[in-house]
Amino acid sequence: MELYLLNEQLERIALLSEYESLSWRTGLMTSTADLKLPLCCFGDVVQASYLERSDLDTILFIHKKKVVDKEGDRACYLSAYDPVELLRRRVLFRTLDVSNVRREELVQRLVNAGLSNVSDLSGRNRLIEHFVLMGNTRAVSEHLNTGVTKQMSWGSIYEHIEGLLSGLPLRFYSSFNARTKRIMPLLYEGRNRSSEVVASMQFGDLFDVEYSLESIARNNLAVVTGQGEGAARLLAHSEWRELKVPYGELWVDANDIGNDDGALTNAQVRMRLEARGIEKLKEQPCEHALTGAISQDRFQYRADYQVGDRIGYEAFGVTHDDVVNEVEELFEGQHSRINITIGTMYPTIRQIIERK
């Protein structure tokens, strides 16, 4: 693997033949990198706008540069992120009300945001330099729509976008074409690989592991109402007995279940309502989360699984499967390591404050 610095015209200006450390993080919403270089490289870093990695077709936009020359720390540093990050930082719907926007619709709007020559209200061009309009999302499921239904204007709803997309196995990334000097925004739709890829602490796949279970807003009792109006609706209760603590109740509107044609008894309708309640309880967002280092001996990152895929794991006597939310590749000298996050890790108070 080789690293290159690119200028504003997306031309290579330097080969980074040696560096002290590299952290390359690939997540569902973007990719980021932090690089530490010898002090002598700062002249090239000052002129650079993008960071390129030879084994990937994604380049990262350099947004932070720093040089330090003091005892014990003589080096230059840079931080970068995937240019696809620019898309969702520029999205705001003219209705100013996105509470009822379907996530699938938002995805398609996002990838086209800022990619047209339509001017915003101040008359400025919204075209993002070097980007080309996405023609094919490479995803073919019900998660995506094929068209954009509303025009967007400037703004930022960063946190709201992440919230709406939470739970969808979709990864935003961009592909760089070195010949045409263009960046293509893309979506990867995660696949369910949990039957083929099961990382296990017992077999040495996982180490330095942290496992957590977030139980806030978890419901284990469903109140289900069937067809009808008001008091005429049949009522049923479903209890998810795998959750021992009474966390809360979930109301389920099952207006499609009833006995209009008289073919079912009330007991049979209640059984169907109870089954629907259990189904909805189990659809609640999984709040298991595992982080740790993952070996590449049995399962190889990018070959056997990618960020966005669902894989299984066995740790501390627990067998579970969830979406790979982030992979961090660490390179220090001749040594490398891969850290993985499976499931959702909730931000700490410090992380929330720093992001603000």
N, C-alpha and C positions, 0 to 999 in steps of 0.2 A: 504494500500500500504506500502510495506517495501523496504528499500534500502540495498543492499549488496555491499561490496567491494570484487573483485576477483583478484587473483594473475596472473602471466604470464601464468600459466598452466590452467587458467580459473576455478580455485577452489575458493569457498567462503572462505574468511579469516576473515570477520567481518560483523556483522549486525549493521547498523546505526540506532539504536533505537530512536535517537533524532537528529534533525538537525534544524538549525535556518531558512534556506530558501532554496528553490529549484526552479530553472527555467529550464523547460524541453521544448525545442523548436523542433517541427517536421516540416520539410520543404520538398520541392519536391526533393532536391538533397541530403539532409543528415538530421540527427537529432543531436542536441547539448544539453548540460546541463551545468549549473553552480550551484555549491552546496556550501553552507556555513555551517560549522560544528563547534561544540565546540572545544576549543584548545586541549582538552585531546584526541581527535580523530586523531591527526596528526601522531602518531606512526603507526596506521593502514593505513592511507592515503599514507605514504611513501612507504609501501610495495605493494600497490595496483596498478594494471594495467588497470582494467576495473570496470565499475559501472553497477550494475544490479538493475532493478526495478521489483518487484514481479508481477505486473499486466501486464507486457509486456514480449514478448519473444525476445526483442532486448537488447543487452548490448552495452555500449558505452566505447570507448577507452579513458583512462585518459591521456591527453597530457600536463596538467599544474597543478602544485601543489604549494600552497603558505601558509605560516603561518605568522600571525601578532600578536604581543604581545605588545600593547601600550595602553595607557589610551583611553577608548572609543571604542577600536577595538581589542578585544582579540578573535581570531578565526582562523580556517584554511579554505582554499578555494581550490576547484578543478574545473577544466573544462574538458569536455569530448566531443567526437563526435562519430557518428556511424562508425564502421570500414569500411563500404561500401565506405566511403570517400577515403580510400586508393586506390580504383580502379581507379577513374578518375584522381587522382594525378599522376598516373604512365603511362598515355597513350600518345603515340606519334606515328603517322603513318610513315612508312618508306619512303613513297613518299614525306614526309614533306609538302604536299599540301592537306589540308583538305577542301579547298574552295568548292569543288564539291561533297563532301561526303554527302549522304542522311542522314537525321537525324535518320531514322529508322535503317539504317545500323550501325550508330554510337552507338545506344543504345545497340544493340546486341554485338558489339565489347567491349563496356565498361564493361558489366557484366562478360565477360570472361577474361578481362585484368588481367595479373598477376596471373592467376589461373592454369597455366600449368607449366610443368617442363622444358619448353624450355628456354635455356640460352640466355642471351642477348649478345651483341657484345663483352663485356668485360669478358664473361664466367661465369657471376654470375647467380645463379638460380633465376627465377622470381616468384617462388611460394610464396604466402603470407601465413604465418603460420596460422593454424586453419581454413582456408577457404576451402570450398569444391566447386567443379564446379557446376554452376547453370544448372540444367537439365530442369526446367520448369519455365518460367517467370510468369506464372499465368495470362498472358495477351494474348488475342486471336484476337486482331484487326489488321488492316493494319499498325499499328504503329511499329510492330516488324517484324524482319526477323528471320528465324529459324537457320541460320548458320553464321559462321564467315568466311569472304572471304579473309581477309588479316591478316598476323601476325603483332603484335605490338612490339615495342621496348621501351626502357625507355624514359622518358621525361615528360613534364607537359604542357598541353594546357587547364588549368583550366578555364579561362574565355571563351575560344572558345567553349568548351563543353557546358557550360551554355547557350551560345548564340544559338548554334545549337538546343538545346533541348527546348528552349523557345517556349511556345505555345502548347507543347504536354502535355496532362494530365497524366504524368507519374511520379511516386514517387519512388526514390531509397531508399531501406532500407535493413536491414539484419535480419535474424532470428537465434537465438542462441539455439542450442540443448544441454541442460545441461548434458544429458546422454552420448552423443558421444563426447562432448567438441568440437563441430564444429560450424562454422558460415556460413550460407547460404546467399549469395547475392540474392536479389529478386527485382522485379519491381511490383508496384501496378498500374494498369491502372484505372484511375479515371472514375467514372460513372456520368451520368447526373442525378442529383437528384433535379434539379431546380423546378420541379413541385411539389415535396413533401416537400422540405425544403426551406422555404422562411423566413429568419430572418428579423424581423421588429422592428424598434425603437418604433413604436406605441404600439406594444404588449409587450414591455419590453425585447425583445430578445437581443437588442444591446444597449450599453451605452458607454459613454466616447469615442465617435466615431470621427474619422477623415476621411473625404472623399475628394478625389482629382481626377482630370481629367487631364491627360497628353496629350496635343494636338500637340506636336512637331512631324513633319514628318507625319502628318495626311493628307490624300488626299480626296478630295470630288468631283474631276472631273476625269473621266476615258476616255482615248482616246483608242478606240477599233478598231483593224483592223482584217478583215475577211480573207477568203481564197484568194490565189493568190500570185503574185509576184510584188514587186515595186508599181508603180502607179496604177496597175490593182486591187489592194486590196481595197475592199469597206471599207470606214471609217465611224465611228459613235462616238458620244460623249454621255456620261452618267453622269448626275449630281446627287450626293447624297444630296438631299435638306434638310435632317435632320441636316447636318452640315452647319451652316449659314456662317461661316467665310471661305473664299477661301484659304484653307491651302496649297493645291498643286495638282499636276496632277499625275495620274497613267496610265502607258501604259499597255494595255492588248493585248496579242497575241492570237486571237481567230481563228486560222487557220483551225479549224474544222467546222466553220460556213461559209457556202457559198451557191451557187446556181448551182452546177455542173450539176444536172439533169434537170434544168429548171423548177422545180416544184414550186419555190418561186419567188415572185417579189422582186425587189430591196428594196422596202419598208418593206416587210416582213423580209428580211435578216437584214435590219437595226434595226428592232424591236428586233430581236434575239441578235444582237450585243449589243444594248443598255441594254438589260436584263442581258447579261453576264457582262457588265461593272458594273452595280449596284451590282451584285453578288460578284464580286471581290473587290469592294469598301467596302462592308460589311464584307469581310473576313479579312480585315486589323486587326492586333492585337488590342484587346480591351485595352484601356489605362485607364479605370476606375479603381480605387483602393480604398478599404475601410479597415480601421483598427479600432479595438475597442474591448471592452470586450463583450463576448457573454454569455448569460444566458443558463443554462442547464435545464430549466423548461420544455420548449416545445420541444426542439431538443437536443439530447445528442450526444456529440462528440464521435466518434468511433462506436456508435450504429446507428445513423441516417446519419452521414456524416464522411468522412475522408479527410485528406490532399490529394489533387489530384482530389477530386470530384467537380463537378460544382453545386453550390447552388444559390438560389436567395436571394435578400435582398431588403428591402424598407427603405430608409433613406433620409431625407430632401426633400421629395416629389419625389424622384427618385426611380424607380423600375428597377432593373437590375439583371443579373446573370453572374457569372464568376467562375473561378477555385479557390478553397481554396489553397493558396500558402504556408501558414504557420499557425500553431497553437502553442501558447505558454501556457504551464500550469505552474502556479505560486502557490507555497505552502509556507506559512509562518505561523508556529505554527498550530493553529486549522483552519486557514483561507485558502481558495483556490480561484483561479480565472483563467479564461481562456480568453486569448486574441487571436483574429483571424485576419488574413490578407486575404482578398478576392480580387483577381486581382493582378496586378504587381505594387509593390512599387519600384520606382527607387532610387538607392543609392544616398546619399548626397556626396558632394565633400570630406567631412571628412571620410566617410565610404570607399570611393574609395582609398584614401590615406592610411588609416589604413590597408586595405586589401593588398595593394602593399607591 
